[in-house]
Amino acid sequence: MCRHIAFLGPELPLGQLLVEPPHSLFRQSWAPRRQRYGTVNADGFGVGWYADGDPVPARYRRQGPIWADLSFADLARVVRSGAVLAAVRDATVAGADGEAAAAPYAAGPWLFSHNGAVRGWPETLAPLSLSLPAAELLSLEARCDSALLWALVLHRLREGDELSQALADTVREAAEAAPGSRLNLLLTDGETIAATAWGDTLWYLAEPGRRTVVASEPYDDDPHWREVPDHTLLAATRTDVLLTPLKEPTT
């Protein structure tokens, strides 16, 4: 459910990354090649990007399918960035919260996306919500599983955790509370990318010193794409990619 992508590299038009490749995120909204759950990602989409000299990213989100937004092609043609996170959505609960539930979620310098679904939502994660300060819980952007996962990640980031640690601890906690959940999380601050492969596909394309792309599935047939094993944490910059196994929670 959902497809997402993050990019660090030389500045380029959004369309060159998200629309033009033969199996781009745009095409994955109706014809994903490797999606394990669901077939169409038409319940919203969003793009977040960073401009030079501004650590706070901009976002463009809509509740409908990306192919139906006539303004997006114009925006993607002219907006340029060297750091991007984008997603197309297949909702866990159809119609829930519209645009507010479309990734990327954002706060400060961070952008976040979730590909997957929490099993037994919302009851299974209700105990975890009690760990959040009331103000953070009441300020949830949407009422879906992805929004609560983002709140849990964001709380850790604000407490000082690095991106990778915040994702890893949130996945372990959510997997223990809701076994069988699909928890592919994607996070960036414009300089680094952290991601988890937990129940669905994740790939990366790395050209050290030039670009790093992390995505639910390859957007072209470049042989240098590498699949991330399930239950793995990925941490990446423009020059390095590090994969670390994630252990199943003990019961």
C-alpha positions as CSV (number, residue, x, y, z in Angstrom):
1,M,0.0,0.0,0.0
2,C,1.6,3.2,-1.2
3,R,4.8,3.9,-3.1
4,H,7.4,6.4,-2.0
5,I,10.8,7.7,-3.0
6,A,13.6,9.9,-1.5
7,F,16.4,11.5,-3.5
8,L,19.7,13.3,-2.6
9,G,21.9,14.5,-5.4
10,P,22.4,17.3,-7.9
11,E,19.6,19.8,-8.3
12,L,17.1,18.7,-11.0
13,P,13.5,19.4,-12.0
14,L,11.0,17.3,-9.9
15,G,9.6,15.9,-13.1
16,Q,12.9,14.4,-14.1
17,L,12.8,12.3,-11.0
18,L,9.0,11.7,-10.5
19,V,7.4,11.8,-13.9
20,E,9.9,11.2,-16.8
21,P,11.5,7.8,-15.9
22,P,9.7,4.8,-17.6
23,H,8.5,3.4,-14.2
24,S,8.4,6.7,-12.3
25,L,6.4,7.3,-9.1
26,F,3.8,9.0,-11.4
27,R,3.3,5.7,-13.3
28,Q,3.5,3.6,-10.1
29,S,0.3,5.4,-9.0
30,W,-1.6,3.1,-11.4
31,A,0.9,0.5,-12.6
32,P,3.4,-0.4,-9.9
33,R,5.6,-3.4,-10.8
34,R,6.6,-4.7,-7.4
35,Q,3.8,-3.7,-5.0
36,R,2.8,-6.6,-2.8
37,Y,-0.5,-5.2,-1.4
38,G,-3.0,-3.2,-3.4
39,T,-2.9,-2.4,-7.1
40,V,-3.7,1.3,-7.5
41,N,-2.3,4.3,-5.5
42,A,-5.0,6.8,-6.1
43,D,-5.9,8.1,-2.6
44,G,-3.7,11.1,-2.6
45,F,-0.1,12.1,-3.3
46,G,2.5,14.5,-2.1
47,V,5.9,15.9,-2.8
48,G,8.3,17.6,-0.4
49,W,11.5,19.4,-1.5
50,Y,14.3,21.6,-0.1
51,A,15.5,24.9,-1.6
52,D,19.1,26.1,-1.2
53,G,19.6,28.0,2.0
54,D,16.3,27.0,3.6
55,P,16.3,24.0,5.9
56,V,12.5,23.8,6.0
57,P,11.1,21.9,3.1
58,A,8.1,23.0,0.9
59,R,5.2,20.6,0.2
60,Y,2.6,20.0,-2.4
61,R,-0.1,17.5,-1.5
62,R,-3.5,16.6,-2.9
63,Q,-6.1,14.0,-1.9
64,G,-6.8,12.7,-5.4
65,P,-4.6,10.7,-7.8
66,I,-1.5,12.3,-9.1
67,W,-2.5,11.7,-12.7
68,A,-5.7,13.8,-12.2
69,D,-3.9,16.9,-10.9
70,L,-3.4,19.2,-14.0
71,S,-1.2,21.6,-12.0
72,F,1.4,19.1,-10.9
73,A,3.0,18.6,-14.4
74,D,3.7,22.4,-14.6
75,L,5.1,22.5,-11.0
76,A,7.3,19.5,-11.6
77,R,8.6,21.0,-14.8
78,V,10.0,24.1,-13.2
79,V,10.7,23.4,-9.5
80,R,14.2,22.1,-9.0
81,S,15.8,20.5,-5.9
82,G,18.6,18.3,-4.8
83,A,16.7,16.8,-2.0
84,V,13.2,15.3,-2.4
85,L,10.7,13.0,-0.7
86,A,7.5,12.0,-2.5
87,A,4.7,9.4,-2.2
88,V,1.5,8.2,-3.8
89,R,-1.1,6.7,-1.5
90,D,-3.3,3.7,-1.2
91,A,-5.2,4.4,2.0
92,T,-5.5,1.8,4.7
93,V,-9.0,3.2,5.3
94,A,-10.5,4.6,2.2
95,G,-11.3,8.3,2.3
96,A,-9.7,8.9,5.7
97,D,-8.8,12.6,6.2
98,G,-8.1,13.4,2.5
99,E,-5.1,15.6,1.8
100,A,-4.1,15.7,5.4
101,A,-3.3,12.0,5.3
102,A,-1.2,12.2,2.2
103,A,2.6,11.9,2.7
104,P,5.0,13.5,3.1
105,Y,4.3,14.6,6.7
106,A,6.5,17.4,7.8
107,A,7.8,19.2,10.9
108,G,10.9,21.5,11.0
109,P,13.5,20.1,8.7
110,W,12.0,16.6,8.4
111,L,9.8,14.9,5.8
112,F,8.3,11.5,6.5
113,S,6.3,8.8,4.6
114,H,4.9,5.3,5.5
115,N,4.3,2.5,3.0
116,G,2.3,-0.2,4.6
117,A,-0.5,-0.7,7.2
118,V,-0.8,-1.3,10.9
119,R,-2.6,-4.5,11.6
120,G,-5.6,-4.1,13.9
121,W,-5.6,-0.3,13.6
122,P,-6.4,1.7,15.7
123,E,-6.8,-0.6,18.7
124,T,-3.3,-2.1,18.5
125,L,-1.4,1.2,18.6
126,A,-3.7,2.8,21.2
127,P,-1.3,2.0,24.1
128,L,1.6,3.6,22.2
129,S,-0.3,6.8,21.8
130,L,-0.3,7.2,25.6
131,S,3.4,7.7,25.5
132,L,3.0,10.9,23.6
133,P,2.4,14.3,25.3
134,A,-1.2,15.3,25.0
135,A,-0.3,18.3,22.9
136,E,1.4,16.1,20.3
137,L,-1.4,13.6,20.2
138,L,-4.0,16.4,19.8
139,S,-2.0,18.0,17.0
140,L,-2.0,14.9,14.8
141,E,-2.5,15.9,11.2
142,A,-4.8,13.0,10.3
143,R,-6.4,10.1,12.0
144,C,-4.7,7.3,10.1
145,D,-2.0,4.8,11.1
146,S,0.7,6.7,9.2
147,A,0.0,9.9,11.1
148,L,0.4,8.2,14.5
149,L,3.6,6.5,13.3
150,W,4.9,9.9,12.3
151,A,4.0,11.3,15.7
152,L,6.0,8.5,17.4
153,V,9.0,9.2,15.1
154,L,8.8,12.9,15.5
155,H,8.7,12.7,19.3
156,R,12.0,10.7,19.2
157,L,13.5,13.2,16.8
158,R,12.6,16.1,19.1
159,E,14.1,14.2,22.0
160,G,17.4,14.2,20.1
161,D,17.4,10.8,18.4
162,E,19.2,10.6,15.0
163,L,17.0,9.7,12.0
164,S,18.0,6.1,11.8
165,Q,17.5,5.5,15.6
166,A,14.1,7.2,15.6
167,L,12.9,4.9,12.8
168,A,14.4,1.7,14.1
169,D,12.9,2.2,17.6
170,T,9.5,3.2,16.2
171,V,9.4,0.1,14.0
172,R,10.3,-2.3,16.8
173,E,7.7,-0.7,19.1
174,A,4.9,-0.8,16.5
175,A,5.8,-4.3,15.4
176,E,5.6,-5.6,18.9
177,A,2.2,-3.8,19.5
178,A,0.8,-4.9,16.2
179,P,2.5,-8.1,14.9
180,G,2.1,-8.6,11.1
181,S,2.1,-4.9,10.4
182,R,3.9,-3.5,7.3
183,L,6.2,-0.7,8.4
184,N,8.3,0.6,5.5
185,L,9.1,4.1,6.8
186,L,11.0,6.8,4.9
187,L,12.5,9.9,6.5
188,T,14.8,12.7,5.4
189,D,16.2,16.0,6.7
190,G,17.5,17.1,3.2
191,E,21.0,15.9,4.0
192,T,20.4,12.2,5.0
193,I,17.9,9.5,4.3
194,A,16.7,6.8,6.7
195,A,14.3,4.1,5.7
196,T,13.1,0.7,6.9
197,A,12.1,-2.4,4.9
198,W,9.5,-4.2,7.0
199,G,6.9,-6.1,5.1
200,D,7.1,-4.5,1.6
201,T,9.7,-3.7,-1.1
202,L,12.5,-1.2,-0.8
203,W,15.3,-0.5,-3.2
204,Y,18.2,1.9,-3.5
205,L,20.4,3.3,-6.3
206,A,23.7,4.8,-5.2
207,E,26.3,6.7,-7.3
208,P,28.7,7.8,-4.5
209,G,29.4,11.5,-4.6
210,R,26.6,12.1,-7.1
211,R,23.2,10.8,-6.1
212,T,21.4,8.4,-3.8
213,V,17.8,7.3,-4.5
214,V,15.8,5.2,-2.0
215,A,12.4,4.0,-3.4
216,S,9.7,1.4,-3.0
217,E,10.7,0.1,-6.4
218,P,13.1,1.1,-9.2
219,Y,11.9,3.8,-11.5
220,D,13.9,2.4,-14.4
221,D,15.8,-0.7,-15.4
222,D,19.3,0.5,-14.4
223,P,21.2,-2.7,-13.3
224,H,22.7,-0.9,-10.3
225,W,19.5,-0.8,-8.3
226,R,19.8,-3.0,-5.2
227,E,17.0,-4.5,-3.2
228,V,17.0,-4.0,0.6
229,P,16.4,-7.2,2.5
230,D,13.2,-7.4,4.6
231,H,13.6,-6.3,8.3
232,T,16.5,-3.9,7.5
233,L,17.3,-0.3,8.3
234,L,18.9,1.8,5.6
235,A,20.9,5.0,6.3
236,A,22.2,7.0,3.4
237,T,23.9,10.3,2.4
238,R,25.0,11.5,-1.0
239,T,28.1,9.4,-0.6
240,D,27.3,6.3,1.5
241,V,24.6,3.7,2.1
242,L,24.6,1.6,5.2
243,L,22.3,-1.4,5.8
244,T,21.6,-2.8,9.3
245,P,19.4,-5.8,10.1
246,L,16.5,-5.1,12.4
247,K,15.5,-7.8,14.8
248,E,12.0,-9.1,15.3
249,P,10.6,-8.0,18.6
250,T,10.6,-10.8,21.2
251,T,7.2,-11.9,22.6
